[in-house]
Amino acid sequence: MIEKFFVDTNILVYVYDDAHPAKQAIATEWIARLWREQSGRISTQVLNELYVNLTRKLPRRFNADQAWDVIEGYAAWQPQAIDRDVLFRAREVERRYRLSWWDSLIVAAAQLQDCDVLLTEDLHAGMVFERVTTRNPFATQVQEPRASYSVVAELPPRHRSRGRPRKPRPTGTSAG
């Protein structure tokens, strides 16, 4: 089963941010992996924030049409709408974990899409929100080694079996 990764806005922004080349390379590698595996998830909130960042906040600003082309591409990830379910779940997350409202919306959207991992730089890596675990993509490898399992040959027992006790042989009699 392939893990589902919810991608926070800040990770997507780094893909287009030339001012941070090291983070840009890592973010680009992560996003390429998620495209290949078809395991990336986002929300309409993320798309809204990405559009604003591309058109207003990056040093190399995108015009509206360029930014829209980017947004339209990520629509293939079937973004979670910020609807009533997300709002009510976000309120639960906000109360339980004492997160900001915006972070609570992100966590709620990840939960409702059954994501395993939330890629973000905004929350502490390793935090667990029900079954969603946060991961900082800049502090971990894109291709983490998978656990490998192999069958080990059975070793001979070190102790005598503890099965049924043997009956003692009578002394002084010959078997015969």
Protein Blocks (a to p, Z undefined) as FASTA:
>chain_A
ZZdddddfklmmmmmmmklmmlmmmmmmmmmmmmmnopaccdfklmmmmmmmmmmmgmba
cdfklmmmmmmmmmmnopadddfklmmmmmmmmmmnopafklmmmmmmmmmnopabdcdf
kbcehiaehjaccddfklccfbacddddddddddddfbdcfbdcdddddehiacZZ
